[in-house]
Amino acid sequence: MPIATIPLSPYIGLEVHGLDLERDFDEATRQALLDAWIRGGILLFRGCRSAEAHLRLSRCFGQLESSATPDLNVDDNPYLMELKYDPEKGKGKGPMMRVNGAERAGWLGWHWDQSFTPVIVRGAVLRMIEPAAIAGETGFIDGIAAWQRLPVQLQERIENLEVVYHFTPEMDKNPYGFPPDLVNLKTDPESMAELRKYDFPPVVHPLVIIHPETGRKVLKLSPMHAKHVLGMDAAQSDALLHQLADHLVDERYAYFHKWREDDVIVWDNWRVIHSAAGVPLDVRRRAQRTTLRGDYGHGRYLDPAQGREPRTATIVD
């Protein structure tokens, strides 16, 4: 099944054409998709009209990881979870924020998934079933390109540094690369108890990694959940993380996807950071997601006695 690709932006991503998502893929097609994914960092597919097609496409990119939030699963399928916002059901699950003066449900700042655990997933595959009538974009930034834009002296300074991450349930408590006027709208005791019920011990990840397939260096910083540079003076660490996060989340180099019905995007979580613009509080949105299992092998708990095996269930971030 021959495929063709066109760039999504000058900086990241490819859109795939010529693929019938309702058919099985032969090995040559699967390899072509993997090669395109490695080249592009993210891939966009149009016209994925069923959960079966979503799951079949997802398996082209790796082994699926079961959801750790079973209440989000679709039809008791452990690999397919539903992410939606319905204004008729009130606050519901997920963040509700005031961002730059606008109230948004489902807003997420720049991050890579599961930075607060020692084993981070390889990627994710998101299918839009009901796109938002207003807003709802998802942003993507390439960590390889961000590394290449750094001055050489700064590259040399950070190459062997590590960052401590700790799960931050309140979105407005992330200081690096997040809007300074961010306000959490869910402050009632029930919502705060839901946010704070997760207990993730602090973890450590390198600030720079080698991307396994390309051999290229990645600025591997997740602004969400980042706490400090391991072993560095607090003031120096704070200044450095602000500098690197501001460099990384420079939206001149981002691709923001305006979703259509039945769009699918697959992203490489070891290379790409992403964000969610959220939707106005009176706007519906519904999507489904699969997660690609993986372990790049460099994360660990801050406490050496805890090793690398996850101590608690992960959550969707």
C-alpha positions in Angstrom: 0.0 0.0 0.0 2.1 3.0 -1.2 2.0 6.1 1.0 3.0 9.7 0.4 3.8 12.4 3.0 3.7 16.2 3.0 5.2 18.5 5.7 2.8 19.8 8.4 5.0 22.7 9.1 8.6 23.9 8.5 9.6 22.5 11.9 7.9 19.2 12.7 5.4 16.7 11.4 4.2 14.9 8.3 0.7 14.3 6.9 0.2 10.8 5.4 -1.7 10.3 2.2 -2.6 7.2 0.2 -3.5 4.9 3.1 -6.8 3.1 3.5 -7.2 2.9 7.2 -10.0 0.4 7.0 -7.7 -2.3 5.6 -4.9 -4.4 7.2 -1.4 -3.2 6.5 1.3 -5.4 5.1 4.8 -5.4 6.5 6.2 -3.0 3.9 3.4 -0.5 4.7 4.1 -0.8 8.4 7.8 -0.2 7.9 7.1 2.8 5.7 4.9 4.3 8.4 7.5 3.7 11.0 10.2 5.4 8.8 7.9 8.4 8.2 7.2 8.7 12.0 10.9 8.7 12.8 11.5 11.4 10.1 8.6 13.6 11.2 8.3 13.2 14.9 4.5 13.3 14.5 2.2 11.9 11.8 -1.3 13.1 10.8 -3.8 10.8 9.2 -7.2 11.8 8.0 -10.4 9.8 7.8 -10.0 7.2 10.7 -13.7 6.4 11.1 -13.7 3.6 13.7 -12.1 2.4 16.9 -10.9 -0.8 15.0 -9.0 1.3 12.5 -7.5 3.4 15.3 -6.3 0.3 17.1 -4.9 -1.3 13.9 -3.0 1.9 13.0 -1.7 2.2 16.6 -0.1 -1.2 16.5 2.0 -0.2 13.5 4.1 1.9 15.9 4.6 -0.5 18.7 3.0 -2.5 21.5 0.0 -0.9 23.2 0.1 -0.1 26.9 -3.1 -0.7 28.9 -4.7 2.3 30.5 -4.1 2.9 34.2 -7.3 4.8 34.4 -9.9 2.1 33.6 -12.9 4.5 34.2 -11.8 6.1 30.9 -11.7 2.9 28.9 -14.0 2.5 25.9 -16.2 -0.6 26.0 -13.9 -2.2 28.6 -11.1 -2.2 26.1 -7.9 -1.7 28.3 -6.0 -0.1 25.4 -8.6 2.5 24.2 -9.5 5.4 26.5 -11.9 8.2 25.9 -11.0 11.8 26.6 -14.0 14.2 26.5 -15.4 17.3 27.8 -19.2 17.8 28.0 -20.4 21.2 29.4 -23.8 19.7 30.3 -22.0 17.5 32.9 -20.4 20.4 34.7 -16.8 20.3 35.8 -16.2 16.6 35.2 -12.7 15.2 35.0 -9.6 17.1 33.8 -8.2 20.6 34.4 -10.2 23.8 34.1 -8.0 26.9 33.9 -8.1 30.6 33.2 -5.4 31.2 30.6 -4.6 34.7 29.3 -8.0 35.8 30.6 -9.9 33.0 28.9 -11.6 30.1 30.7 -10.7 26.7 29.3 -11.5 23.1 30.0 -8.8 20.5 29.3 -6.0 23.0 29.0 -2.5 21.4 29.4 0.8 23.2 29.3 3.9 21.9 27.4 5.1 18.5 28.5 6.1 15.0 27.5 3.9 12.3 28.9 4.8 10.6 32.2 7.8 12.7 33.1 6.9 12.0 36.7 7.6 8.3 36.4 10.9 6.5 35.8 9.6 4.6 32.7 8.1 6.9 30.1 5.9 5.7 27.2 7.1 5.8 23.7 4.2 7.7 22.2 0.5 8.1 21.8 -2.1 8.0 19.1 -5.0 10.4 19.4 -8.2 10.3 17.3 -10.7 13.1 17.2 -14.3 12.0 17.2 -16.0 15.3 18.0 -13.7 18.3 17.4 -14.3 21.5 19.3 -16.2 24.1 17.5 -13.9 26.7 19.1 -10.3 26.3 20.1 -9.2 22.8 21.0 -5.9 22.8 19.2 -3.0 20.5 20.2 0.5 21.9 19.9 3.7 20.0 19.2 7.4 21.1 19.4 10.4 19.0 18.3 13.1 18.5 21.0 15.7 17.7 18.4 15.3 21.0 16.6 15.2 22.8 20.0 18.6 21.3 20.9 20.0 22.4 17.6 18.9 26.0 18.2 20.8 26.2 21.5 24.1 28.0 21.5 27.1 25.7 21.6 28.2 26.9 25.0 24.8 26.2 26.5 24.7 22.7 24.9 28.1 21.9 26.5 26.9 23.2 29.8 23.7 21.1 30.0 24.7 17.9 28.2 25.4 15.8 31.4 22.8 17.4 33.7 19.7 15.7 35.1 16.4 17.1 36.2 14.2 16.1 39.1 10.5 15.8 38.4 7.7 15.5 40.8 4.0 15.1 40.0 2.3 18.6 40.3 -1.5 18.2 40.5 -2.2 21.9 40.4 -1.4 23.1 36.8 -0.7 26.7 38.0 2.1 25.5 40.2 4.4 24.7 37.2 6.8 27.7 37.0 8.8 26.8 33.9 7.4 27.6 30.5 3.9 28.1 31.7 1.8 31.3 31.5 2.4 33.5 34.6 -1.3 34.4 34.8 -2.6 30.8 34.9 -5.4 30.3 37.4 -6.9 27.0 38.5 -10.7 27.1 38.4 -11.3 23.8 40.1 -10.6 24.7 43.8 -13.5 23.0 45.5 -12.5 20.4 48.1 -13.7 17.4 46.0 -11.7 18.5 42.9 -8.6 19.2 44.9 -8.9 15.8 46.7 -9.1 14.1 43.2 -6.0 15.9 42.1 -4.0 15.1 45.2 -4.8 11.4 45.6 -1.9 10.4 43.4 1.4 9.7 45.2 4.3 9.7 42.7 7.8 9.7 44.3 10.3 12.2 42.7 12.1 10.9 39.7 15.2 11.9 37.7 15.6 12.2 33.9 18.6 13.4 31.9 18.3 16.8 30.3 19.7 15.6 27.0 19.2 12.2 25.5 20.2 10.5 22.2 17.2 9.7 20.1 17.5 5.9 19.5 16.6 5.7 15.8 18.2 8.9 14.5 21.2 9.1 16.8 20.5 12.9 17.3 20.4 14.7 20.6 17.2 15.8 22.1 16.6 18.6 24.6 14.6 16.3 26.9 12.9 18.8 29.2 9.3 18.6 30.3 8.2 22.0 31.6 5.3 20.3 33.4 6.4 18.7 36.6 10.1 19.9 36.4 11.4 20.8 39.9 15.2 21.4 39.8 18.5 20.4 38.3 20.0 17.6 40.3 22.9 18.8 42.4 22.8 22.4 41.4 22.4 25.5 43.6 18.7 26.5 43.8 19.1 29.9 42.3 21.3 28.6 39.4 18.9 25.7 38.8 15.9 28.1 38.7 17.6 30.4 36.2 18.7 27.6 34.0 15.3 25.9 33.8 13.6 29.2 33.1 16.1 29.8 30.3 15.7 26.3 28.8 11.9 26.1 29.1 11.5 29.5 27.5 13.7 28.4 24.6 12.0 25.1 24.3 8.4 26.4 24.2 9.0 29.2 21.7 5.8 28.9 19.7 7.4 30.3 16.6 8.7 26.7 16.1 5.5 24.9 17.1 2.9 23.2 15.0 -0.7 23.7 16.3 -3.2 21.2 14.9 -6.7 22.4 14.3 -8.6 19.1 14.5 -11.2 17.8 12.0 -13.5 14.9 12.6 -11.7 11.5 12.3 -8.2 13.0 12.4 -5.5 10.9 14.0 -2.1 12.1 15.2 0.7 9.8 16.5 3.6 11.4 18.3 7.0 10.3 19.5 7.1 11.0 23.2 10.8 10.6 23.4 11.3 13.5 21.0 8.3 15.7 21.0 6.6 17.9 23.7 2.9 18.7 23.3 0.3 21.0 24.8 -3.5 21.3 24.7 -5.3 24.6 24.2 -8.5 23.3 25.8 -12.0 24.5 25.0 -14.4 27.2 26.2 -16.5 25.9 29.1 -19.6 25.7 26.9 -18.0 23.7 24.0 -18.0 19.9 23.6 -15.0 17.9 22.6 -14.5 14.1 22.4 -11.4 12.1 21.5 -10.0 8.6 22.0 -6.4 7.7 22.6 -4.1 4.7 22.6 -0.7 4.7 24.3 2.5 3.1 23.0 4.6 1.2 25.5 8.3 2.0 25.9 11.3 2.6 28.1 14.2 4.7 27.0 16.1 3.3 29.9 17.5 6.5 31.6 14.8 7.5 34.1 15.0 6.5 37.8 13.6 7.3 41.2 15.4 10.0 43.1 15.7 7.6 46.0 18.2 4.9 44.8 16.5 2.3 47.0 13.4 2.5 44.9 15.1 1.3 41.7 13.2 1.8 38.4 10.0 -0.2 38.6 7.0 2.1 38.8 5.6 2.2 42.4 2.2 3.6 41.5 -0.2 3.4 38.5 0.3 6.1 35.9 -2.3 8.5 34.8 -3.2 10.2 31.5 -1.3 13.5 31.2 
